[in-house]
Amino acid sequence: MLKTIEFFERKGKKRPKDDDHQRVWYTDFLQFVKENKIFATLLTPSGYGGPDSRWDTSRNCEFNEILGFYGLPYWYAWQVSILGLGPIWMSGNEEIKRKTARHLQYGRIFAFGLSEREHGADIYSTDMMLKPQGDGTYRAEGDKYYIGNGNEAVLVSTFGKMADTGEYVFFAIDSHHEKFELIKNVIASQMYVAEFKLHDYPITEADILEKGEEAWNASLNTVNVGKFNLGWATIGISSHAFYEAINHASHRILYGKAVTEFSQVRQLFVDAYTRLVAMKLFALRGIDYMRSASPEDRRYLLYDPMVKMKVTM
């Protein structure tokens, strides 16, 4: 956490703003992540990585807040990697889990191929099809839209249906494969939010994460685990905005007084600070329920969407 803060403080304020305006892909940040094995440490569950590696909601939320504070694009690369990793770590495919742990050690990023242009995140209506070839292999055909990290992800956890049975399926693809067509970035931003198309992309059983009900569950619970991060990113953004506002107001002199001396401005700052602290306390309780979750303790299913929606707003 402290190394990450130091990295951004060294960058200063001008360069991240310029990079944002110029839509510069954040190679330096991803190199920093790689060199310090940050994603490997924070996003590899116990038993698959080094002694410090574990998937810890509390620790991850601290990192969410730091990245949100310094710039949403940096947070986004981390966030969509979390979404992409969800179906992998929830799957029973041990071979791909071990491969994923190695990818994280090398500092690579991930993506979550769920939404489609025609259907959004309506997973009932997905048009991505996995076609059996009769020899135990498959071909994937279809397109996905609004997929973060789709330009560089070493693995994209992709949701679709079996063409013959209509059964749901999650499978992993590589954005660098020749049968993967990267169409464009659908937003004007530093972040790469991809539209991509698969053209008879070859899939084997080794690439299959889950089928049937388990694929469905993985899609929903990845959203549960991943979208929770939105609240903490926004706490970081709002904290930074709060600091900037006080700094600006305290150096602005009107009628011989700093703006922060006016009672109505003080009231605005007190209200803003109180709201920020309240949302942080609520989100901290959400972490408690996330960490204690079990088949018997499902309180997280209420707090998780509240953190995602209400805290973020």
TANOR-V546548 format. One record per residue. N is the residue number from 1. RES is the residue in three letters. PHI is phi in whole degrees, 0 to 359 (none if undefined). OMEGA is omega in whole degrees, -180 to 180 (none if undefined). Layout:
# TANOR-V546548
n->N res->RES phi->PHI omega->OMEGA
n->N res->RES phi->PHI omega->OMEGA
This chain:
# TANOR-V546548
n->1 res->MET phi->none omega->-178
n->2 res->LEU phi->291 omega->177
n->3 res->LYS phi->296 omega->-180
n->4 res->THR phi->293 omega->177
n->5 res->ILE phi->300 omega->180
n->6 res->GLU phi->298 omega->179
n->7 res->PHE phi->303 omega->-177
n->8 res->PHE phi->286 omega->178
n->9 res->GLU phi->295 omega->178
n->10 res->ARG phi->294 omega->178
n->11 res->LYS phi->295 omega->-177
n->12 res->GLY phi->77 omega->-177
n->13 res->LYS phi->261 omega->-174
n->14 res->LYS phi->288 omega->-174
n->15 res->ARG phi->295 omega->177
n->16 res->PRO phi->301 omega->179
n->17 res->LYS phi->291 omega->178
n->18 res->ASP phi->297 omega->179
n->19 res->ASP phi->299 omega->180
n->20 res->ASP phi->296 omega->-179
n->21 res->HIS phi->293 omega->-178
n->22 res->GLN phi->271 omega->180
n->23 res->ARG phi->58 omega->-178
n->24 res->VAL phi->277 omega->175
n->25 res->TRP phi->296 omega->-168
n->26 res->TYR phi->276 omega->180
n->27 res->THR phi->298 omega->-178
n->28 res->ASP phi->296 omega->179
n->29 res->PHE phi->294 omega->-180
n->30 res->LEU phi->293 omega->175
n->31 res->GLN phi->293 omega->176
n->32 res->PHE phi->299 omega->178
n->33 res->VAL phi->300 omega->-179
n->34 res->LYS phi->296 omega->-176
n->35 res->GLU phi->298 omega->-177
n->36 res->ASN phi->260 omega->179
n->37 res->LYS phi->51 omega->-175
n->38 res->ILE phi->290 omega->179
n->39 res->PHE phi->295 omega->179
n->40 res->ALA phi->299 omega->-178
n->41 res->THR phi->285 omega->-173
n->42 res->LEU phi->275 omega->-170
n->43 res->LEU phi->243 omega->174
n->44 res->THR phi->254 omega->179
n->45 res->PRO phi->297 omega->178
n->46 res->SER phi->306 omega->178
n->47 res->GLY phi->95 omega->-179
n->48 res->TYR phi->247 omega->-177
n->49 res->GLY phi->227 omega->-180
n->50 res->GLY phi->284 omega->-176
n->51 res->PRO phi->297 omega->-180
n->52 res->ASP phi->270 omega->-173
n->53 res->SER phi->281 omega->173
n->54 res->ARG phi->195 omega->176
n->55 res->TRP phi->265 omega->-171
n->56 res->ASP phi->236 omega->-175
n->57 res->THR phi->303 omega->-178
n->58 res->SER phi->297 omega->-179
n->59 res->ARG phi->294 omega->-179
n->60 res->ASN phi->295 omega->179
n->61 res->CYS phi->291 omega->175
n->62 res->GLU phi->299 omega->179
n->63 res->PHE phi->290 omega->173
n->64 res->ASN phi->307 omega->-176
n->65 res->GLU phi->296 omega->-180
n->66 res->ILE phi->296 omega->-179
n->67 res->LEU phi->294 omega->176
n->68 res->GLY phi->299 omega->-180
n->69 res->PHE phi->301 omega->-174
n->70 res->TYR phi->267 omega->177
n->71 res->GLY phi->157 omega->-177
n->72 res->LEU phi->302 omega->179
n->73 res->PRO phi->303 omega->179
n->74 res->TYR phi->295 omega->178
n->75 res->TRP phi->299 omega->-175
n->76 res->TYR phi->297 omega->179
n->77 res->ALA phi->298 omega->178
n->78 res->TRP phi->288 omega->-176
n->79 res->GLN phi->298 omega->-177
n->80 res->VAL phi->285 omega->170
n->81 res->SER phi->294 omega->176
n->82 res->ILE phi->301 omega->179
n->83 res->LEU phi->298 omega->180
n->84 res->GLY phi->295 omega->-179
n->85 res->LEU phi->282 omega->-176
n->86 res->GLY phi->308 omega->-179
n->87 res->PRO phi->296 omega->180
n->88 res->ILE phi->290 omega->-178
n->89 res->TRP phi->290 omega->178
n->90 res->MET phi->278 omega->-174
n->91 res->SER phi->280 omega->174
n->92 res->GLY phi->263 omega->-177
n->93 res->ASN phi->272 omega->-175
n->94 res->GLU phi->292 omega->-179
n->95 res->GLU phi->298 omega->-178
n->96 res->ILE phi->286 omega->176
n->97 res->LYS phi->296 omega->179
n->98 res->ARG phi->296 omega->178
n->99 res->LYS phi->296 omega->180
n->100 res->THR phi->296 omega->178
n->101 res->ALA phi->300 omega->177
n->102 res->ARG phi->293 omega->177
n->103 res->HIS phi->301 omega->179
n->104 res->LEU phi->296 omega->177
n->105 res->GLN phi->300 omega->180
n->106 res->TYR phi->276 omega->176
n->107 res->GLY phi->81 omega->-178
n->108 res->ARG phi->275 omega->-177
n->109 res->ILE phi->244 omega->-170
n->110 res->PHE phi->227 omega->-179
n->111 res->ALA phi->215 omega->-174
n->112 res->PHE phi->236 omega->-175
n->113 res->GLY phi->268 omega->-178
n->114 res->LEU phi->250 omega->-170
n->115 res->SER phi->283 omega->-180
n->116 res->GLU phi->228 omega->-175
n->117 res->ARG phi->299 omega->-175
n->118 res->GLU phi->282 omega->-170
n->119 res->HIS phi->241 omega->-174
n->120 res->GLY phi->60 omega->-180
n->121 res->ALA phi->263 omega->176
n->122 res->ASP phi->285 omega->-172
n->123 res->ILE phi->286 omega->173
n->124 res->TYR phi->298 omega->-167
n->125 res->SER phi->255 omega->-176
n->126 res->THR phi->304 omega->178
n->127 res->ASP phi->257 omega->178
n->128 res->MET phi->288 omega->-174
n->129 res->MET phi->243 omega->174
n->130 res->LEU phi->249 omega->-172
n->131 res->LYS phi->257 omega->176
n->132 res->PRO phi->297 omega->-177
n->133 res->GLN phi->257 omega->179
n->134 res->GLY phi->86 omega->180
n->135 res->ASP phi->240 omega->-180
n->136 res->GLY phi->90 omega->177
n->137 res->THR phi->250 omega->-176
n->138 res->TYR phi->220 omega->171
n->139 res->ARG phi->231 omega->180
n->140 res->ALA phi->262 omega->-179
n->141 res->GLU phi->222 omega->177
n->142 res->GLY phi->150 omega->-179
n->143 res->ASP phi->226 omega->178
n->144 res->LYS phi->230 omega->-172
n->145 res->TYR phi->220 omega->179
n->146 res->TYR phi->71 omega->-175
n->147 res->ILE phi->250 omega->-180
n->148 res->GLY phi->298 omega->-179
n->149 res->ASN phi->67 omega->-177
n->150 res->GLY phi->297 omega->179
n->151 res->ASN phi->276 omega->-171
n->152 res->GLU phi->228 omega->-172
n->153 res->ALA phi->300 omega->178
n->154 res->VAL phi->286 omega->173
n->155 res->LEU phi->224 omega->174
n->156 res->VAL phi->246 omega->176
n->157 res->SER phi->287 omega->-168
n->158 res->THR phi->246 omega->-178
n->159 res->PHE phi->261 omega->178
n->160 res->GLY phi->200 omega->178
n->161 res->LYS phi->231 omega->171
n->162 res->MET phi->288 omega->-175
n->163 res->ALA phi->294 omega->-176
n->164 res->ASP phi->273 omega->-174
n->165 res->THR phi->247 omega->-175
n->166 res->GLY phi->77 omega->179
n->167 res->GLU phi->291 omega->178
n->168 res->TYR phi->289 omega->-179
n->169 res->VAL phi->209 omega->171
n->170 res->PHE phi->244 omega->177
n->171 res->PHE phi->220 omega->-176
n->172 res->ALA phi->253 omega->178
n->173 res->ILE phi->231 omega->180
n->174 res->ASP phi->248 omega->-178
n->175 res->SER phi->293 omega->-180
n->176 res->HIS phi->266 omega->-177
n->177 res->HIS phi->289 omega->-177
n->178 res->GLU phi->295 omega->179
n->179 res->LYS phi->269 omega->176
n->180 res->PHE phi->260 omega->179
n->181 res->GLU phi->258 omega->175
n->182 res->LEU phi->276 omega->-173
n->183 res->ILE phi->278 omega->-179
n->184 res->LYS phi->187 omega->166
n->185 res->ASN phi->274 omega->-173
n->186 res->VAL phi->275 omega->175
n->187 res->ILE phi->231 omega->178
n->188 res->ALA phi->268 omega->-171
n->189 res->SER phi->203 omega->169
n->190 res->GLN phi->299 omega->180
n->191 res->MET phi->293 omega->176
n->192 res->TYR phi->253 omega->-179
n->193 res->VAL phi->248 omega->-161
n->194 res->ALA phi->272 omega->157
n->195 res->GLU phi->254 omega->178
n->196 res->PHE phi->221 omega->-179
n->197 res->LYS phi->225 omega->174
n->198 res->LEU phi->258 omega->-179
n->199 res->HIS phi->246 omega->-178
n->200 res->ASP phi->50 omega->-179
n->201 res->TYR phi->292 omega->-177
n->202 res->PRO phi->286 omega->-179
n->203 res->ILE phi->231 omega->173
n->204 res->THR phi->245 omega->178
n->205 res->GLU phi->300 omega->179
n->206 res->ALA phi->294 omega->-180
n->207 res->ASP phi->267 omega->-177
n->208 res->ILE phi->279 omega->178
n->209 res->LEU phi->271 omega->180
n->210 res->GLU phi->209 omega->173
n->211 res->LYS phi->232 omega->173
n->212 res->GLY phi->67 omega->-176
n->213 res->GLU phi->299 omega->-179
n->214 res->GLU phi->293 omega->176
n->215 res->ALA phi->294 omega->177
n->216 res->TRP phi->299 omega->-180
n->217 res->ASN phi->298 omega->-180
n->218 res->ALA phi->295 omega->180
n->219 res->SER phi->294 omega->-178
n->220 res->LEU phi->290 omega->-175
n->221 res->ASN phi->283 omega->171
n->222 res->THR phi->297 omega->177
n->223 res->VAL phi->296 omega->177
n->224 res->ASN phi->304 omega->-176
n->225 res->VAL phi->289 omega->-172
n->226 res->GLY phi->277 omega->-175
n->227 res->LYS phi->287 omega->173
n->228 res->PHE phi->308 omega->-176
n->229 res->ASN phi->295 omega->-179
n->230 res->LEU phi->303 omega->-179
n->231 res->GLY phi->299 omega->-178
n->232 res->TRP phi->286 omega->174
n->233 res->ALA phi->298 omega->-177
n->234 res->THR phi->288 omega->173
n->235 res->ILE phi->300 omega->177
n->236 res->GLY phi->296 omega->179
n->237 res->ILE phi->300 omega->-176
n->238 res->SER phi->292 omega->176
n->239 res->SER phi->298 omega->180
n->240 res->HIS phi->297 omega->179
n->241 res->ALA phi->299 omega->179
n->242 res->PHE phi->297 omega->178
n->243 res->TYR phi->298 omega->180
n->244 res->GLU phi->299 omega->-178
n->245 res->ALA phi->294 omega->179
n->246 res->ILE phi->295 omega->179
n->247 res->ASN phi->299 omega->179
n->248 res->HIS phi->295 omega->-174
n->249 res->ALA phi->293 omega->-177
n->250 res->SER phi->287 omega->179
n->251 res->HIS phi->259 omega->-180
n->252 res->ARG phi->258 omega->-176
n->253 res->ILE phi->256 omega->176
n->254 res->LEU phi->230 omega->-179
n->255 res->TYR phi->53 omega->177
n->256 res->GLY phi->79 omega->-179
n->257 res->LYS phi->232 omega->170
n->258 res->ALA phi->294 omega->-178
n->259 res->VAL phi->301 omega->180
n->260 res->THR phi->292 omega->177
n->261 res->GLU phi->274 omega->-180
n->262 res->PHE phi->284 omega->-172
n->263 res->SER phi->298 omega->-179
n->264 res->GLN phi->292 omega->178
n->265 res->VAL phi->288 omega->176
n->266 res->ARG phi->301 omega->179
n->267 res->GLN phi->298 omega->178
n->268 res->LEU phi->299 omega->180
n->269 res->PHE phi->293 omega->178
n->270 res->VAL phi->296 omega->179
n->271 res->ASP phi->299 omega->-178
n->272 res->ALA phi->296 omega->-180
n->273 res->TYR phi->295 omega->180
n->274 res->THR phi->297 omega->179
n->275 res->ARG phi->296 omega->-180
n->276 res->LEU phi->298 omega->180
n->277 res->VAL phi->295 omega->-180
n->278 res->ALA phi->299 omega->-180
n->279 res->MET phi->293 omega->179
n->280 res->LYS phi->293 omega->178
n->281 res->LEU phi->296 omega->179
n->282 res->PHE phi->298 omega->-179
n->283 res->ALA phi->292 omega->175
n->284 res->LEU phi->296 omega->176
n->285 res->ARG phi->296 omega->175
n->286 res->GLY phi->301 omega->176
n->287 res->ILE phi->300 omega->179
n->288 res->ASP phi->306 omega->-177
n->289 res->TYR phi->288 omega->176
n->290 res->MET phi->293 omega->-176
n->291 res->ARG phi->287 omega->-178
n->292 res->SER phi->266 omega->-174
n->293 res->ALA phi->300 omega->177
n->294 res->SER phi->201 omega->176
n->295 res->PRO phi->303 omega->179
n->296 res->GLU phi->270 omega->-177
n->297 res->ASP phi->252 omega->-174
n->298 res->ARG phi->247 omega->-180
n->299 res->ARG phi->298 omega->-180
n->300 res->TYR phi->301 omega->-179
n->301 res->LEU phi->292 omega->172
n->302 res->LEU phi->269 omega->-174
n->303 res->TYR phi->289 omega->-177
n->304 res->ASP phi->303 omega->179
n->305 res->PRO phi->292 omega->177
n->306 res->MET phi->291 omega->176
n->307 res->VAL phi->295 omega->-179
n->308 res->LYS phi->299 omega->-172
n->309 res->MET phi->264 omega->-169
n->310 res->LYS phi->286 omega->179
n->311 res->VAL phi->298 omega->-179
n->312 res->THR phi->300 omega->178
n->313 res->MET phi->294 omega->none
